[in-house]
């Protein structure tokens, strides 16, 4: 079941990379926005990406736990 652990680690790491990307994009949007409406519009486009990255990270951790239990 080492395969499941490694697959879960890769999936979790990709989710972590996605979260870091969302943080960088949110900071860029905050610095570039001249009004609250622009900032809200930019953040609204990032919310689905953020949720997807959280989902990947959580799913990866669940796969790792399943791999550990099945060893």
MDTraj code that builds the backbone (N, CA, C; nanometers):
import mdtraj as md
import numpy as np

residues = "UNK UNK UNK UNK UNK UNK UNK UNK UNK UNK UNK UNK UNK UNK UNK UNK UNK UNK UNK UNK UNK UNK UNK UNK UNK UNK UNK UNK UNK UNK UNK UNK UNK UNK UNK UNK UNK UNK UNK UNK UNK UNK UNK UNK UNK UNK UNK UNK UNK UNK UNK UNK UNK UNK UNK UNK UNK UNK UNK UNK UNK UNK UNK UNK UNK UNK UNK UNK UNK UNK UNK".split()
xyz = np.array([
    [0.0798, -0.1196, 0.0000],
    [0.0000, 0.0000, 0.0000],
    [0.0849, 0.1272, 0.0000],
    [0.2142, 0.1083, -0.0213],
    [0.3005, 0.2261, -0.0332],
    [0.2578, 0.3136, -0.1499],
    [0.2013, 0.2478, -0.2529],
    [0.1546, 0.3225, -0.3692],
    [0.0489, 0.4248, -0.3289],
    [-0.0461, 0.3848, -0.2455],
    [-0.1510, 0.4775, -0.2011],
    [-0.0925, 0.5939, -0.1222],
    [0.0061, 0.5657, -0.0416],
    [0.0673, 0.6720, 0.0386],
    [0.1343, 0.7740, -0.0525],
    [0.2075, 0.7254, -0.1529],
    [0.2759, 0.8182, -0.2435],
    [0.1779, 0.8952, -0.3315],
    [0.0745, 0.8276, -0.3791],
    [-0.0271, 0.8969, -0.4592],
    [-0.0958, 1.0033, -0.3746],
    [-0.1309, 0.9693, -0.2527],
    [-0.1938, 1.0663, -0.1633],
    [-0.1033, 1.1840, -0.1333],
    [0.0262, 1.1572, -0.1178],
    [0.1205, 1.2661, -0.0918],
    [0.1300, 1.3594, -0.2117],
    [0.1303, 1.3033, -0.3319],
    [0.1365, 1.3866, -0.4527],
    [0.0092, 1.4696, -0.4670],
    [-0.1056, 1.4080, -0.4434],
    [-0.2331, 1.4806, -0.4527],
    [-0.2387, 1.5906, -0.3474],
    [-0.1974, 1.5599, -0.2271],
    [-0.1977, 1.6591, -0.1198],
    [-0.1009, 1.7732, -0.1499],
    [0.0154, 1.7396, -0.2038],
    [0.1132, 1.8426, -0.2385],
    [0.0613, 1.9323, -0.3501],
    [-0.0092, 1.8749, -0.4472],
    [-0.0651, 1.9580, -0.5538],
    [-0.1713, 2.0523, -0.4982],
    [-0.2481, 2.0069, -0.4011],
    [-0.3435, 2.0962, -0.3353],
    [-0.2744, 2.2078, -0.2597],
    [-0.1629, 2.1762, -0.1963],
    [-0.0856, 2.2778, -0.1249],
    [-0.0293, 2.3815, -0.2216],
    [0.0180, 2.3353, -0.3360],
    [0.0674, 2.4284, -0.4385],
    [-0.0463, 2.5186, -0.4856],
    [-0.1650, 2.4618, -0.5029],
    [-0.2810, 2.5418, -0.5416],
    [-0.3172, 2.6456, -0.4369],
    [-0.3073, 2.6105, -0.3110],
    [-0.3355, 2.7070, -0.2042],
    [-0.2339, 2.8208, -0.2037],
    [-0.1083, 2.7875, -0.2245],
    [-0.0045, 2.8915, -0.2303],
    [-0.0290, 2.9826, -0.3494],
    [-0.0685, 2.9241, -0.4627],
    [-0.0999, 3.0039, -0.5814],
    [-0.2161, 3.0992, -0.5523],
    [-0.3186, 3.0509, -0.4821],
    [-0.4330, 3.1360, -0.4472],
    [-0.3907, 3.2510, -0.3566],
    [-0.3026, 3.2246, -0.2622],
    [-0.2545, 3.3301, -0.1727],
    [-0.1791, 3.4361, -0.2516],
    [-0.0938, 3.3925, -0.3430],
    [-0.0167, 3.4878, -0.4244],
    [-0.1103, 3.5714, -0.5101],
    [-0.2086, 3.5081, -0.5739],
    [-0.3035, 3.5814, -0.6584],
    [-0.3873, 3.6795, -0.5760],
    [-0.4262, 3.6409, -0.4549],
    [-0.5052, 3.7304, -0.3701],
    [-0.4229, 3.8518, -0.3285],
    [-0.2954, 3.8312, -0.2976],
    [-0.2091, 3.9450, -0.2636],
    [-0.1914, 4.0381, -0.3828],
    [-0.1734, 3.9803, -0.5009],
    [-0.1595, 4.0624, -0.6208],
    [-0.2869, 4.1414, -0.6464],
    [-0.4017, 4.0780, -0.6271],
    [-0.5290, 4.1469, -0.6470],
    [-0.5469, 4.2580, -0.5447],
    [-0.5050, 4.2338, -0.4221],
    [-0.5173, 4.3358, -0.3175],
    [-0.4306, 4.4564, -0.3489],
    [-0.3104, 4.4314, -0.3987],
    [-0.2210, 4.5422, -0.4314],
    [-0.2640, 4.6164, -0.5572],
    [-0.3284, 4.5478, -0.6509],
    [-0.3654, 4.6095, -0.7777],
    [-0.5027, 4.6754, -0.7741],
    [-0.5880, 4.6367, -0.6812],
    [-0.7252, 4.6876, -0.6789],
    [-0.7280, 4.8318, -0.6303],
    [-0.8037, 4.9120, -0.7037],
    [-0.8180, 5.0518, -0.6633],
    [-0.9485, 5.0760, -0.5875],
    [-1.0401, 4.9805, -0.5946],
    [-1.1661, 4.9951, -0.5215],
    [-1.2058, 4.8600, -0.4624],
    [-1.3007, 4.8666, -0.3715],
    [-1.3488, 4.7438, -0.3082],
    [-1.4194, 4.6523, -0.4080],
    [-1.4872, 4.7126, -0.5066],
    [-1.5579, 4.6315, -0.6056],
    [-1.4606, 4.5499, -0.6896],
    [-1.3484, 4.6105, -0.7269],
    [-1.2473, 4.5378, -0.8042],
    [-1.1874, 4.4244, -0.7220],
    [-1.1604, 4.4525, -0.5959],
    [-1.1045, 4.3495, -0.5085],
    [-1.2034, 4.2351, -0.4895],
    [-1.3306, 4.2679, -0.4677],
    [-1.4324, 4.1640, -0.4513],
    [-1.4464, 4.0794, -0.5773],
    [-1.4403, 4.1426, -0.6937],
    [-1.4507, 4.0673, -0.8192],
    [-1.3318, 3.9736, -0.8363],
    [-1.2138, 4.0216, -0.8016],
    [-1.0948, 3.9372, -0.8146],
    [-1.0992, 3.8209, -0.7162],
    [-1.1433, 3.8475, -0.5953],
    [-1.1502, 3.7415, -0.4945],
    [-1.2579, 3.6395, -0.5305],
    [-1.3680, 3.6855, -0.5884],
    [-1.4744, 3.5925, -0.6288],
    [-1.4258, 3.4930, -0.7333],
    [-1.3354, 3.5367, -0.8201],
    [-1.2828, 3.4431, -0.9198],
    [-1.1861, 3.3432, -0.8571],
    [-1.1269, 3.3786, -0.7438],
    [-1.0321, 3.2885, -0.6778],
    [-1.0992, 3.1861, -0.5863],
    [-1.2201, 3.2129, -0.5442],
    [-1.2867, 3.1242, -0.4480],
    [-1.3013, 2.9811, -0.5007],
    [-1.3468, 2.9587, -0.6248],
    [-1.3547, 2.8191, -0.6719],
    [-1.2183, 2.7500, -0.6775],
    [-1.1145, 2.8236, -0.7155],
    [-0.9799, 2.7664, -0.7194],
    [-0.9325, 2.7302, -0.5790],
    [-0.9632, 2.8167, -0.4839],
    [-0.9245, 2.7911, -0.3455],
    [-0.9966, 2.6674, -0.2913],
    [-1.1249, 2.6576, -0.3182],
    [-1.2007, 2.5415, -0.2713],
    [-1.1513, 2.4133, -0.3376],
    [-1.1174, 2.4211, -0.4655],
    [-1.0630, 2.3046, -0.5346],
    [-0.9298, 2.2611, -0.4765],
    [-0.8449, 2.3577, -0.4439],
    [-0.7151, 2.3251, -0.3841],
    [-0.7335, 2.2642, -0.2456],
    [-0.8268, 2.3168, -0.1682],
    [-0.8559, 2.2580, -0.0370],
    [-0.9086, 2.1155, -0.0512],
    [-0.9930, 2.0944, -0.1514],
    [-1.0469, 1.9609, -0.1763],
    [-0.9351, 1.8633, -0.2124],
    [-0.8445, 1.9059, -0.3007],
    [-0.7321, 1.8198, -0.3383],
    [-0.6454, 1.7858, -0.2182],
    [-0.6153, 1.8856, -0.1392],
    [-0.5305, 1.8633, -0.0230],
    [-0.5961, 1.7673, 0.0759],
    [-0.7227, 1.7867, 0.1019],
    [-0.7949, 1.6998, 0.1948],
    [-0.8068, 1.5581, 0.1398],
    [-0.8368, 1.5472, 0.0114],
    [-0.8473, 1.4154, -0.0505],
    [-0.7140, 1.3424, -0.0454],
    [-0.6063, 1.4141, -0.0715],
    [-0.4742, 1.3530, -0.0642],
    [-0.4422, 1.3017, 0.0749],
    [-0.4772, 1.3795, 0.1759],
    [-0.4533, 1.3342, 0.3131],
    [-0.5381, 1.2122, 0.3474],
    [-0.6606, 1.2074, 0.2963],
    [-0.7436, 1.0891, 0.3200],
    [-0.6847, 0.9662, 0.2522],
    [-0.6302, 0.9830, 0.1319],
    [-0.5675, 0.8707, 0.0621],
    [-0.4462, 0.8213, 0.1404],
    [-0.3682, 0.9140, 0.1946],
    [-0.2523, 0.8747, 0.2754],
    [-0.2976, 0.7947, 0.3972],
    [-0.4008, 0.8397, 0.4644],
    [-0.4497, 0.7695, 0.5836],
    [-0.5005, 0.6303, 0.5475],
    [-0.5719, 0.6184, 0.4360],
    [-0.6189, 0.4865, 0.3923],
    [-0.4999, 0.3964, 0.3625],
    [-0.3982, 0.4505, 0.2973],
    [-0.2788, 0.3717, 0.2687],
    [-0.2084, 0.3249, 0.3946],
    [-0.2049, 0.4099, 0.4958],
    [-0.1422, 0.3706, 0.6232],
    [-0.2249, 0.2624, 0.6924],
    [-0.3577, 0.2771, 0.6912],
    [-0.4426, 0.1765, 0.7556],
    [-0.4334, 0.0406, 0.6868],
    [-0.4139, 0.0399, 0.5558],
    [-0.4112, -0.0858, 0.4812],
    [-0.2746, -0.1538, 0.4825],
    [-0.1769, -0.0919, 0.5425],
    [-0.0440, -0.1539, 0.5483],
    [-0.0400, -0.2641, 0.6496],
])
top = md.Topology()
chain = top.add_chain()
for i, resn in enumerate(residues, 1):
    res = top.add_residue(resn, chain, resSeq=i)
    for name in ("N", "CA", "C"):
        top.add_atom(name, md.element.get_by_symbol(name[0]), res)
traj = md.Trajectory(xyz[None], top)
